[in-house]
Amino acid sequence: MTYINERHLFLGGNTYKGFHSFFNNIINKEEANRVLCIKGGPGTGKSYLMKKVATHFLDKGYSIEYNHCSSDDKSLDGIVIPELKLAMIDATAPHMVDPIYPGAVDEIINMGIALDNDALSLNKKNLMKVYKEISNNFQRAYKFLAAAKPIHDDWSKLNAEALDYGKFSTITESLKEQVFSKHKAGFGDERHVFATAFTPSGIITFAEDLAKDYKQKFVLKGGPGFGKSKILIEIGKLAKKKGYFVEYLHDPFNPERIEHILIPEISTALVTENEISQCSFAGKTFDISDFSNPSIISKNKSEIEYDKEKFYELIDKALFLISEAHRIHDDLEAYYIKSIDFSVLDKIYTDVIQKFEKYI
């Protein structure tokens, strides 16, 4: 994997199935030197600590991967320092990451030791009420995302009716020829994360930045139902079979689908222009509507427009509820911030730097 200074992505996402986690994919544990699993309540400085550590090593010339939080895109769920094979991850709910190789690789950092628990217990009822309000907003958001799924399925079906599968199959074959001029020995590896997420700030995507330095870009253009994810999965499997590492960037609405794939060893990105992230890419473009029957597209146009309108209406409602959950979460953090001993947090930061600098 090649990193250039900074890259940004999401390890978790708010999907139609609820919260979907790829947190165990933050780093390959078999190769990692150290992974710090950070425990602690809201407002205990987990994200602040990671940002501070990231800045320290970025200033020393190391690359940093920033794993953003889908429930607050300004906060971090994790960082990776790839050259040193080091990572930090927020291991509290809803992520609930536990050490796989305790001591040998993983280590728990407890931010809760900086809290005055007696002071927090005085606000027990208020805290419980706020926690429940946050949970209720997320559960409602997931219901609206789930309600959007059958509408999205109908939209996909209407598009798929128009697809000429005989012509469509030539896209995959053409990509195979253009992407792979050689192969390595052995079998490649893979990683699964999100480039795009439903957040309190709306639909946020890092896809354009993630793909910008790739020399070879192939762009699949078209709405749902045009088989873009199937093409990416097939190319990804072939890349792995040829010995290459593949990074799968999953669809933020339906994590079973793939939004983009990156093959860094051959500087190749296969990306989609789709109905969720609505990115625009420069590269060799395959517009899948060109492989469709225009008379069927025309016949289904009014139904497709109806589905689109209802789909985005439900998505907007879910985004509003995620934003409400974040607004209430700020109130929750205020209780914890008042109860923190910041000198303890400073010591934790110093300890983390010392642990990590051993690997320079």
N, C-alpha and C positions, 0 to 999 in steps of 0.2 A: 504494500500500500504506500502511495506517495502523498505526503502532506507538504503544502507550501504555506508556511507561517500560520494561518488560521483557517479552520473550516467549521461550519456550523450545521447542526442537524438536530433531530429529535429522537430520543430513545423510546418515548411513549406517545400515545395518541388517544384523543377522544373520538371513538369510532361508533358506527351504528351498533356494534356489539358491546359497547361500554368502553372502559379504559383498556387499551391493548399495550402490553409491555414487551419491549425488546431489550430490557435492561441488562439481561445476561450477555448481550452482545456488545457491551461497551468495549471489551478488549478480550483477546484470546487468552484465557486463564492459563493455558499450557505454556504460553510464551512470556506471560507478564512477569515483571520483577516484583511489583507491589500493587495491590488494589486496596484502597481505603474505603470502607463502607461506613458512611456517615449517618449516625442516628441522632435524632433530636426533633423536638416539636417545631411548629411554625414560628418564624421569627428568631430562631436560635443561631442564625448566621451561617447556615450550611452553604447557601449560594454565595454569600459574601466571601466565605473562606475559600471556596473554589475559584472565584474570580481573582482573589488576591494571590493565590498560589499560581494560577495561570499567568498573571501579569509578571510575576517574579521570573518564571522560566521563559516567557516570551521575550522579556528584556535581555535574557542570557542567550537568545538566538535560537531557542528551540521552537518547534511547531506545536500548536495547541489545537485540539479538537474540542469545541464547545458543544455540549449536549444540552439543548434548551428544554425548558419545562413547557409542555403543551397547555398546562393550566395557568401559566404565567410566563409568557415568552421572554420577559425581561430577566427571569431567574434561570439558574442552571440546575439541571439534574445530574450533571457529571462533567468531568473533563478527562482528556487523555493527553499524555505527553508521549507521542509515539516513539521518538528516538530513544527515550529512556525506558520504554515499556512500562509506564506508570499510569495509574488511573485513580480518580476519586469519583464516588457515586453516592447520590442521596438514596439511602437504603430504608427510608421510612415509608409509611403508607401513602399512596396506594402501590408503591413500587415493591416494598417488602423483599429487598434483596438480602440474602444471608451469605456469609462466607462459604465457599466451596472447598477451599484449601486453607482452613484457619491457621494463621501463623506462618505457614510456608509461603503463601501468596497474599491471602486476604487478611485484613486487620480491621477491627471495628474502632471507629472514633466516636466517642459519646459526647455530643455537644450539650446534652442535658445536664452535665456536671456544672455548667455555668448558670443554671437556673435556681432561683429561690422557690422551691416547691411549696413552702409554707405560704408564701404570698399568693401563689397561683391557686392554692386550695381555697383561699378566701373568696375567689371568684368562680368557684366550681360550677354553680348553676348557670351563670352567664356564659361561661366557656362551653358548657354542654349544649346550651341553646344555639350558640353560634356554629358549633360543629354540625349540629343537625340541620341548620339552615343551609350550610354549604353543601352537605350531602344531598339534601332535597333538590337543590338547584342542579347539581350534576345528574342526579337520577332522572329529573325531568328532561334535561338536555339530551340524555341518552335515549329517552323515549321518543323525542322528536326526530332524532337521527334514525332510530329504528323505523319510525313511521315513514321516513323518506326512502327507505330501502325498496319496498315494493313499487313505488313510483319510479325510482331509478331503474329497477328491473324492467318495468314496462317500457320506459324510454329506450333502454338497451335493446329490448326485443323488437321494437318498431324499427330501429336502425338496422339490426341484424337481418331483418326480412329483406332488406335491399342489397345486402352484401353478395357479390359474385364470388363464391368461394374458390372457384377455379382460378380466377385472376388473383384473388387475395393471397393464395398460397405462394405465388411468385415473389411476394415481398420477403417472406422468410428465407427463401432460397437465395434471393439476391443479396440479402444481408449477410448470410453465411459466407458467401463468396467474397464480399467486400471487407468484412470484419477480420476474417481469419486467413492470413497468408502463411502462417506457420503455427506450430504448436510445441509446447514444452513437454519434457518428460514428466511422468507422474500425473497425479490427479489434483486439481485445484481446490481452493477453499472458498467459503462464502460467508457473507455477513448480511444481516437483515436489520434495517433501521427505517426511519421516516425522514424525508426531506421536507415534508409539508405537514401542517397540523391545524386543527380547529382550536383556536386560542381565544382568550379574552379580547385580543386586538383584532380578531377576525381570522380569516384564513391566511396563515403566514407560510411562505415557502422559501427555502434556501437553495432550491434546485438550480436556479440559474448560476449562482455563485459556485456551487459544487461542480458544475459541468464546465465552467468558463475556461479552464486551462487545459481541457482535453483537446488534443490535436484533431481527433476524428469524431465528429458528431453526426448521429443519424436521428432524425426527428420523425416520429410517428404522429400524424395529425388526424384528429377526428373525434367525434363524440362517443358516448358509451355504446357498447354493443358491437364496436368495429374490430374487436379482437386484438387490441394493442397489447394488453397484458399477456395474452397467450404467446404472442410473438416474442416478447421480452423473456418470458420463462424459457421458451425453447432455445433462444440464443444464449441465455445464462447457463443452461444445462450443458450446452455444447462447449461454451468457454471453459467451464469447470472440467469437462471431460478432456479438453486439450491442455489442461494444466494451469489455467489462469485463476487468480483470485477474482471473485465477483461480488460487488456490493449491490444488494437489492434494496431499492428505496420503495417502500410499500405505499399503497394508496391510503390516504388519511381517512377516507370515508369507509372503505371496505378493505381491511388489512389482508384479505385473502388475494387481492389483486396487486399487481406490481405497477408502480408509476414510472420508474426509471431504473436502468441498471448502469453501473460504472465498472469498467474493466481497466484499472489503472496501469497494469503492466504493459498494455499496448495502447495506452492513452486514448481509449475509446469509450464514448458515452452514447447510450441509446436512450433517448428521452421522449416523453410524450407531451403534446400540447392537448390538454384535456379540460373537462368541464369543472374540475375542482380548483386546481391551482391557477389555471388560466395563464400559464407562462408562455413566453414566446422565445424560441431558440433559433439561432442561425446554424445551419448545417444542411446536409443532404436530406431533403424532406420527402416523405411518403405520405401524401394526402389520401387517406383510405376512402374518402368519399368518391375519389376517382375510380375506385374499384366497385362501385355500387350502381344499382339500377336507378337512374334519376326519376323514372316514372313512379317507382314505389316510394322513393323519398318524397316526391311531390304529393302522392296520395296520402301519406302518413303525416304530412307537415303540420296540420292543425292539431293532431293528437300529440305529436312531439312537443309542440309549443305549449300545450296544456300541461304536459308532464314537467317540462322545464320550469314553468311558472310555479307549480305546486312544490316541486323539489326544492327550489331556492327559497321559497317561503318557509318551508320547514327547517332548512339549514340555517336561515337567518334567525329563526326562533331559538334554535339550539345554541347558536353563537351568543345570543342575548343572555341566555340562562348561564352559559359558561362565564360570561362577563360579570353577571350578578354574583356568581359564586366567588369570583376573584375579588369583587368589591367587598364582600362580607369577610373574605379571608384576610383582607387588610386590617379589619377590625380585630380579628383573632390575633394577628401578629402583634398588634399594639399591646395586648395583655402580656405577651411573652417578653417583648422588648423591655418593658418596665421591670421585669424580674431577672434580667441578665446581669451577671458580673462580667463586664467587658475585659477585665484584666485576665480572666480565665480564658476567654476567646483568643486573646493575644498570645497566651502561652501555647494554646493548641496550634495556632498558626506557626509559631516558631518551631514547635516539635515536628510538624508536618514537613516544613522546609528541610529540617535536619535529616529526617527519614529519607526524603526524596533525593537530596544532594549526595547521599552515599552512592547513588547509581550513576553519577556523572563520570 
